[in-house]
Amino acid sequence: MVQGLDGLGYRGKTVVVTGGASGMGEAVARILGELGALVHIVDIQAPKVPHAGFHACDLSDFAQVRATAEALKALAPIDFLFPCAGLPPHVKGALYCMRVNYIGTRLLVEQLVPSLADGAGIALISSDAAMGWQKNLAQSLEMLAISDPDEALAWVEADPAKRLRDGYTTSKEMLVVWVQNAAVALGNSRRIRFNAIGPCPTKTAFMEQSADVLSQEFLDSWPYPSLGRIATAEDQAWPLILLNSPLNGAVTGSFLYTDQGFASGVMTGAIDPSFMMGSQKK
Ligand SMILES: NC(=O)c1ccc[n+]([C@@H]2O[C@H](COP(=O)([O-])OP(=O)(O)OC[C@H]3O[C@@H](n4cnc5c(N)ncnc54)[C@H](O)[C@@H]3O)[C@@H](O)[C@H]2O)c1
């Protein structure tokens, strides 16, 4: 019988949350702490929520990522990873965005896999922006085959018009393709589950940073069928926590839209995406 929220399986467990200093990652870290987990946060800024450990790390800096992974190995076995860190492209440019959102994040996760418990869970944050991942799959698989971060960066820089674009959409598509592909080997070898969520616009510092480029009219015209309002960080933290729970033993390699029905509505014609045409501020 499931024993209340302890049934989710986080009490006494060791978890690592990237991006745990703000927004969705902060909400994940706070809720996991309340569920009795030992929460270790990796972020470029210091966390405000209670935590068992904090590792300052810029995920765009691969030497820092390797050093952080080395330090986190002392926690082994780690039970759950929540890679939540990420940023929009216009803050520090498309390439920096790709380095943080995909290349540095993947490096950290891959460095930590040997330190994960058998049966561990990894749940990360992609985006609704990745909903076109299928049409770029061939190119994404090419990039996925490059595990060395510097080589991956060089590959992107060799054809930025195709391989980088805005740096955000591509990085989020890469996360989706990586999760769906790597879940099989992680499951077969270690029973580790690997999943992703795809949020719609959510009220966090990320959206405040985007206010310079996204018009308010665009955000106001976004359809929010399930909540009737823009999502909060907590609205995204819960599906991530539920997805990574051992109760979901049969769920891996999944990309779960946590977008209030936006992607499915657009794909089936229930939502007309033409309102997005005027999304950018002039
Ligand atoms: N807010 C949205 O509308 C939205 C929508 C879809 C997806 N997302 C994704 O959700 C995730 C969480 O974002 P959020 O909305 O909570 O924003 P946020 O800005 O509140 O949180 C992002 C966190 O990532 C950290 N971070 C940024 N750059 C970093 C770096 N170089 N190294 C280490 N940490 C770094 C930040 O310090 C911050 O704590 C991101 O991956 C973002 O792409 C956000």
The ligand as an SDF file (V2000), in Angstrom:
LIG
                    3D

 44 48  0  0  0  0  0  0  0  0999 V2000
   10.0170   29.4900  -17.8920 N   0  0  0  0  0  0  0  0  0  0  0  0
    9.5800   29.0350  -19.0640 C   0  0  0  0  0  0  0  0  0  0  0  0
    8.6570   29.5840  -19.6610 O   0  0  0  0  0  0  0  0  0  0  0  0
   10.1940   27.7830  -19.6450 C   0  0  0  0  0  0  0  0  0  0  0  0
    9.4920   27.1150  -20.6660 C   0  0  0  0  0  0  0  0  0  0  0  0
   10.0280   25.9390  -21.1890 C   0  0  0  0  0  0  0  0  0  0  0  0
   11.2130   25.4350  -20.6840 C   0  0  0  0  0  0  0  0  0  0  0  0
   11.8830   26.1060  -19.6910 N   0  0  0  0  0  0  0  0  0  0  0  0
   13.1250   25.5100  -19.1500 C   0  0  0  0  0  0  0  0  0  0  0  0
   12.9430   25.3060  -17.7640 O   0  0  0  0  0  0  0  0  0  0  0  0
   14.2270   25.2120  -17.1420 C   0  0  0  0  0  0  0  0  0  0  0  0
   14.2000   26.0110  -15.8530 C   0  0  0  0  0  0  0  0  0  0  0  0
   14.0600   27.3820  -16.1710 O   0  0  0  0  0  0  0  0  0  0  0  0
   13.1800   28.3690  -15.2970 P   0  0  0  0  0  0  0  0  0  0  0  0
   12.0370   28.7940  -16.1210 O   0  0  0  0  0  0  0  0  0  0  0  0
   12.9240   27.7800  -13.9690 O   0  0  0  0  0  0  0  0  0  0  0  0
   14.1650   29.6310  -15.2180 O   0  0  0  0  0  0  0  0  0  0  0  0
   15.0480   30.2510  -14.0400 P   0  0  0  0  0  0  0  0  0  0  0  0
   15.8710   31.2910  -14.6940 O   0  0  0  0  0  0  0  0  0  0  0  0
   14.1740   30.6520  -12.9140 O   0  0  0  0  0  0  0  0  0  0  0  0
   15.9650   29.0350  -13.5600 O   0  0  0  0  0  0  0  0  0  0  0  0
   17.0730   28.5890  -14.3140 C   0  0  0  0  0  0  0  0  0  0  0  0
   18.1890   28.1900  -13.3680 C   0  0  0  0  0  0  0  0  0  0  0  0
   19.2940   27.7420  -14.1770 O   0  0  0  0  0  0  0  0  0  0  0  0
   20.4690   28.3470  -13.6490 C   0  0  0  0  0  0  0  0  0  0  0  0
   21.4830   28.5120  -14.6930 N   0  0  0  0  0  0  0  0  0  0  0  0
   21.4210   29.3600  -15.7580 C   0  0  0  0  0  0  0  0  0  0  0  0
   22.5760   29.3360  -16.4400 N   0  0  0  0  0  0  0  0  0  0  0  0
   23.3770   28.4420  -15.7920 C   0  0  0  0  0  0  0  0  0  0  0  0
   24.7010   27.9980  -15.9990 C   0  0  0  0  0  0  0  0  0  0  0  0
   25.4450   28.4880  -16.9960 N   0  0  0  0  0  0  0  0  0  0  0  0
   25.2190   27.0840  -15.1580 N   0  0  0  0  0  0  0  0  0  0  0  0
   24.4820   26.6150  -14.1150 C   0  0  0  0  0  0  0  0  0  0  0  0
   23.2240   27.0050  -13.8620 N   0  0  0  0  0  0  0  0  0  0  0  0
   22.6800   27.9180  -14.6890 C   0  0  0  0  0  0  0  0  0  0  0  0
   20.0220   29.6960  -13.1340 C   0  0  0  0  0  0  0  0  0  0  0  0
   20.9610   30.2700  -12.2230 O   0  0  0  0  0  0  0  0  0  0  0  0
   18.6920   29.3530  -12.4980 C   0  0  0  0  0  0  0  0  0  0  0  0
   18.8320   28.9410  -11.1610 O   0  0  0  0  0  0  0  0  0  0  0  0
   15.2280   25.7220  -18.1660 C   0  0  0  0  0  0  0  0  0  0  0  0
   15.9110   24.5970  -18.6980 O   0  0  0  0  0  0  0  0  0  0  0  0
   14.3620   26.3700  -19.2400 C   0  0  0  0  0  0  0  0  0  0  0  0
   14.9530   26.2950  -20.5050 O   0  0  0  0  0  0  0  0  0  0  0  0
   11.3960   27.2790  -19.1630 C   0  0  0  0  0  0  0  0  0  0  0  0
  1  2  1  0
  2  3  2  0
  2  4  1  0
  4  5  1  0
  4 44  2  0
  5  6  2  0
  6  7  1  0
  7  8  2  0
  8  9  1  0
  8 44  1  0
  9 10  1  0
  9 42  1  0
 10 11  1  0
 11 12  1  0
 11 40  1  0
 12 13  1  0
 13 14  1  0
 14 15  2  0
 14 16  1  0
 14 17  1  0
 17 18  1  0
 18 19  2  0
 18 20  1  0
 18 21  1  0
 21 22  1  0
 22 23  1  0
 23 24  1  0
 23 38  1  0
 24 25  1  0
 25 26  1  0
 25 36  1  0
 26 27  1  0
 26 35  1  0
 27 28  2  0
 28 29  1  0
 29 30  1  0
 29 35  2  0
 30 31  1  0
 30 32  2  0
 32 33  1  0
 33 34  2  0
 34 35  1  0
 36 37  1  0
 36 38  1  0
 38 39  1  0
 40 41  1  0
 40 42  1  0
 42 43  1  0
M  CHG  2   8   1  16  -1
M  END
$$$$
